[in-house]
C-alpha cells in the first residue's frame, strides 16, 4: 500500500492556526486535570483554626469552582471602580493624602476600598437628572457651601515619622527625657488599661505589669533599660494620651495635650531606632511598633501609615508570627502574645489597604496562626446548665473572626468577578458566617443585664457582619443595563441601615464613651454615602426614616447650614422636600470637594475609563436606561443602532419629555459655592434646563439611580396634594413601586431581571421571604400608611 503524505508546500495559514489552537486547548485541559488530581491528593494539616479555614476554602473551590449562573454576564459590577490608583508628578506633596471631611465622614480617592476617581462626575450626572422636589410649606433653600480647610488633617490625626527607620542619630538619646514622671506615667497606664486594652489589645496584662516595674527599677538604679522594653512602655503611654481630650490631659499631666503627645511619640521612635527595629527578632520590639501604629491608624490614615504597616508585615513574617506558635513549642503566654500581635497586624493590613491601598498583603490562606485564647482568667468548672461566662478576650475574638471573614469576602468577590462563583453562593456564605457567629457568641452577649463591654461587642459584631454583605454587593447595586434584583437590593438597604445604626450608637452612647475614640477603626461611614444616594433617588424606601436619623447625626456639622423644617407638624410632602434639600446640599458638597481634591492630588484615570461609562441604571425592572444600549454594555461604548430601532420606543420618549417639562419649574436659578459662581456642572444641577435633561445616557452614572419620575408618575402632580395618605397612595402606585415591570418592545427584555444570576432555591433557603415578616420580600418601598404608623416622629432621637 502507498502512504500519502501532506505536501510541505501547503501554506494554509488558517489551517495551521487551527491546529495550534487545538493543541493549546488540549494542553490546557491536561494541565487542569493534573492540578485537580494534585489538589485532591493534598493531605490537610490536623490542627489549627487557620488549617480548618484553608480546608474549607479548598473544598469550596473544588465543589464550586466552575459554578456560576447561566446569566452571570448580565449582572456586571460598575467598571468605574478599580483596585489600583495612579497620580501625576506635577502635584504638591505637602498636601495631605487624607481626602476631605464632610461631617463625620471622610472621603478620598478610595470609596469602599475601590479607587473611584470619577465619583464626582457620577454624582453630578444623577443630580442633573433628578428634578428638585418641592412643597408649599418648605421654601426653596439654597445654602451656600461654607469655605473650610477641609483638605487639612483633623485634630486627632497623628503623622508617623520615618526618622526612627532612616535617622540613626535618634538612637543616641535616652528615653527618660521623653516620658513623664512615674506618678503621671502610672495614671496614663491606668488610662491605657481602661480605654485602650479592651479594644486594641496587644499585651498580656500580668506579664506587662512585671515588665513595667522592671523598667522603673532599672531607671531608679541607673541601670541599662532594654530598648525593646522602653519602646513598649512609651508606646503604651502614647496610646493612652491619644484617647484623652485636651482638658483631661491638662488635669492629669499639667501640660498641653499636643506637646505631651509629640514628646512621648518621639520617645517611641527613639526607642525603636535604638532597638534596631528593621533587624530585631524580639517580639517585644514588634509589639511596641504595632501598639504605636494601632493608636495612629484610627479615623485618618495616610500613605505613611500604609507603608509602615507593610513594613510591620514583613518583619512579622520574618519572625515567624504567621505560623502558629504551638508549631515551635512556645509557652502559653508567648503563644497568646504572638497571636495577639499577628491578628492586630492583620487588622492594620485590611484597614490601611481599604483607606489608602493597595490590596491587602496578607492572603487568606497565607498563615496558620490560630485565634488567641484566654490564658489569664482562672479556670473553674462550670455546671452543664450554667450560662457561659464573659471574659475580656471575647470582644477581641469577635473582631478578629469578623476581620478574617472580611478577608475571605475579598477572595469570594474576586471569584464572583471571575465567574467562578455565583453571587448567590457568595452571599449565602456570609449568611452562614453570621448565623455561626450568633450561635457562638450569642450566649455571651444576649444576657438579661449586659455590661457596657458586652453591649459594645454586640454592636461591633452587628456592624461587621452587616458590612460583609456590602463588600460583596455594593458594586452591583447599580448594574449597567440590568438593575440588581429587588431582594438583593433589599439586603443592601437592610444590612446597610443596620450597620449605620450600630455605628452611630457605638459613637454616641454615653456608656460606651470610654472607647469612642477608637470608633474610626470600625467604620469610615462610606456606607452612609452609598445609602444617601439611594434614598435621595427613592425617598420612600422602607428604611428612609431610620437612615435619615443616622444621616442627621453623621452629617450634623455640614447640615448646620441648612435651616430646619419651618413647620412643627410637617406633612409627608414637607418632609420629602426638606430631605431633598439636605441630600442635594450634601451631594453637591461631595462633588465640589472631590473635584478640588482630585486636582490637588493629580488623580489619574485609567485609560479604559470613558465618559460613555457614566450612565444611569434603569429605575424599574426591565427598563433600559438607553434603548440604543446593547444588553451587556459595561466596558465599552455603545454601538450605533439604526433609526428604526429608536422608533420602537415612542412611549418612553414621550414620558421622558413630559418629566423634563414638569421638573424644570421647581428649580432655583443659581447656586453660590464659597462665594463664587459654581462651574457649569453645578449650574446644570440647579437650572435643570432642557439641555441638561436632554443629555444622552452616556453622561449618566452607573452608580447613581435615576428617578425617572421622582415621587410620582406624572412629574410633580402628586406633590401638590397636602394630605399625606393621598400623596403616598399616588407615589406608591406609580414610580415608587420598584417591583413593577416596564414592558419595552426590545429583545433585551426577554430575560427577567429578577432572575439574573440568582439561584433562587439556594437563596430562599438562607433568606426566606417571610423572614421577620418583611425582611426580604423584595418590596423596597413603604405602603400607603406605613411611615405614619411606624415612624410617627420626624427626626426621632436615638
Residue, then its C-alpha position, 0 to 999 in steps of 0.5 A: x500500500x502507498x502512504x500519502x503524505x501532506x505536501x510541505x508546500x501547503x501554506x494554509x495559514x488558517x489551517x495551521x492556526x487551527x491546529x495550534x489552537x487545538x493543541x493549546x486547548x488540549x494542553x490546557x485541559x491536561x494541565x487542569x486535570x493534573x492540578x485537580x488530581x494534585x489538589x485532591x491528593x493534598x493531605x490537610x494539616x490536623x490542627x489549627x483554626x487557620x488549617x480548618x479555614x484553608x480546608x474549607x476554602x479548598x473544598x469550596x473551590x473544588x465543589x464550586x469552582x466552575x459554578x456560576x449562573x447561566x446569566x452571570x454576564x448580565x449582572x456586571x459590577x460598575x467598571x468605574x471602580x478599580x483596585x489600583x490608583x495612579x497620580x501625576x508628578x506635577x502635584x504638591x506633596x505637602x498636601x495631605x493624602x487624607x481626602x476631605x471631611x464632610x461631617x463625620x465622614x471622610x472621603x478620598x480617592x478610595x470609596x469602599x476600598x475601590x479607587x473611584x476617581x470619577x465619583x464626582x462626575x457620577x454624582x453630578x450626572x444623577x443630580x442633573x437628572x433628578x428634578x428638585x422636589x418641592x412643597x408649599x410649606x418648605x421654601x426653596x433653600x439654597x445654602x451656600x457651601x461654607x469655605x473650610x480647610x477641609x483638605x487639612x488633617x483633623x485634630x486627632x490625626x497623628x503623622x508617623x515619622x520615618x526618622x526612627x527607620x532612616x535617622x540613626x542619630x535618634x538612637x543616641x538619646x535616652x528615653x527618660x527625657x521623653x516620658x513623664x514622671x512615674x506618678x503621671x506615667x502610672x495614671x496614663x497606664x491606668x488610662x491605657x488599661x481602661x480605654x485602650x486594652x479592651x479594644x486594641x489589645x496587644x499585651x498580656x496584662x500580668x506579664x506587662x505589669x512585671x515588665x513595667x516595674x522592671x523598667x522603673x527599677x532599672x531607671x531608679x538604679x541607673x541601670x541599662x533599660x532594654x530598648x525593646x522594653x522602653x519602646x513598649x512602655x512609651x508606646x503604651x503611654x502614647x496610646x493612652x494620651x491619644x484617647x484623652x481630650x485636651x482638658x483631661x490631659x491638662x488635669x492629669x499631666x499639667x501640660x498641653x495635650x499636643x506637646x505631651x503627645x509629640x514628646x512621648x511619640x518621639x520617645x517611641x521612635x527613639x526607642x525603636x531606632x535604638x532597638x534596631x527595629x528593621x533587624x530585631x527578632x524580639x517580639x517585644x520590639x514588634x509589639x511596641x511598633x504595632x501598639x504605636x501604629x494601632x493608636x495612629x491608624x484610627x479615623x485618618x490614615x495616610x500613605x505613611x501609615x500604609x507603608x509602615x504597616x507593610x513594613x510591620x508585615x514583613x518583619x512579622x513574617x520574618x519572625x515567624x508570627x504567621x505560623x502558629x506558635x504551638x508549631x515551635x513549642x512556645x509557652x502559653x503566654x508567648x503563644x497568646x502574645x504572638x497571636x495577639x500581635x499577628x491578628x492586630x497586624x492583620x487588622x492594620x493590613x485590611x484597614x490601611x489597604x481599604x483607606x489608602x491601598x493597595x490590596x491587602x498583603x496578607x492572603x487568606x490562606x497565607x498563615x496558620x496562626x490560630x485565634x488567641x485564647x484566654x490564658x489569664x482568667x482562672x479556670x473553674x468548672x462550670x455546671x452543664x446548665x450554667x450560662x457561659x461566662x464573659x471574659x475580656x478576650x471575647x470582644x477581641x475574638x469577635x473582631x478578629x473572626x469578623x476581620x478574617x471573614x472580611x478577608x475571605x469576602x475579598x477572595x469570594x468577590x474576586x471569584x464572583x468577578x471571575x465567574x467562578x462563583x455565583x453571587x448567590x453562593x457568595x452571599x449565602x456564605x456570609x449568611x452562614x458566617x453570621x448565623x455561626x457567629x450568633x450561635x457562638x457568641x450569642x450566649x455571651x452577649x444576649x444576657x438579661x443585664x449586659x455590661x457596657x463591654x458586652x453591649x459594645x461587642x454586640x454592636x461591633x459584631x452587628x456592624x461587621x457582619x452587616x458590612x460583609x454583605x456590602x463588600x460583596x454587593x455594593x458594586x452591583x447595586x447599580x448594574x449597567x443595563x440590568x438593575x440588581x434584583x429587588x431582594x438583593x437590593x433589599x439586603x443592601x438597604x437592610x444590612x446597610x441601615x443596620x450597620x449605620x445604626x450600630x455605628x452611630x450608637x457605638x459613637x454616641x452612647x454615653x456608656x460606651x464613651x470610654x472607647x469612642x475614640x477608637x470608633x474610626x477603626x470600625x467604620x469610615x461611614x462610606x456606607x452612609x454615602x452609598x445609602x444617601x444616594x439611594x434614598x435621595x433617588x427613592x425617598x420612600x424606601x422602607x428604611x428612609x426614616x431610620x437612615x435619615x436619623x443616622x444621616x442627621x447625626x453623621x452629617x450634623x456639622x455640614x447640615x448646620x447650614x441648612x435651616x430646619x423644617x419651618x413647620x412643627x407638624x410637617x406633612x409627608x410632602x414637607x418632609x420629602x422636600x426638606x430631605x431633598x434639600x439636605x441630600x442635594x446640599x450634601x451631594x453637591x458638597x461631595x462633588x465640589x470637594x472631590x473635584x478640588x481634591x482630585x486636582x490637588x492630588x493629580x488623580x489619574x484615570x485609567x485609560x479604559x475609563x470613558x465618559x460613555x461609562x457614566x450612565x444611569x441604571x434603569x429605575x424599574x425592572x426591565x427598563x433600559x436606561x438607553x434603548x440604543x444600549x446593547x444588553x451587556x454594555x459595561x466596558x465599552x461604548x455603545x454601538x450605533x443602532x439604526x433609526x428604526x430601532x429608536x422608533x420602537x420606543x415612542x412611549x418612553x420618549x414621550x414620558x421622558x419629555x413630559x418629566x423634563x417639562x414638569x421638573x424644570x419649574x421647581x428649580x432655583x436659578x443659581x447656586x453660590x459655592x464659597x462665594x463664587x459662581x459654581x462651574x457649569x456642572x453645578x449650574x446644570x444641577x440647579x437650572x435643570x434646563x432642557x439641555x441638561x435633561x436632554x443629555x444622552x445616557x452616556x453622561x449618566x452614572x452607573x452608580x447613581x439611580x435615576x428617578x425617572x419620575x421622582x415621587x410620582x408618575x406624572x412629574x410633580x402632580x402628586x406633590x401638590x396634594x397636602x394630605x399625606x395618605x393621598x400623596x403616598x397612595x399616588x407615589x406608591x402606585x406609580x414610580x415608587x413601586x420598584x417591583x413593577x415591570x416596564x414592558x419595552x418592545x426590545x429583545x433585551x427584555x426577554x430575560x427577567x431581571x429578577x432572575x439574573x444570576x440568582x439561584x433562587x432555591x439556594x437563596x430562599x433557603x438562607x433568606x426566606x421571604x417571610x423572614x421577620x415578616x418583611x425582611x426580604x420580600x423584595x418590596x423596597x418601598x413603604x405602603x400607603x400608611x406605613x411611615x405614619x404608623x411606624x415612624x410617627x416622629x420626624x427626626x426621632x432621637x436615638 
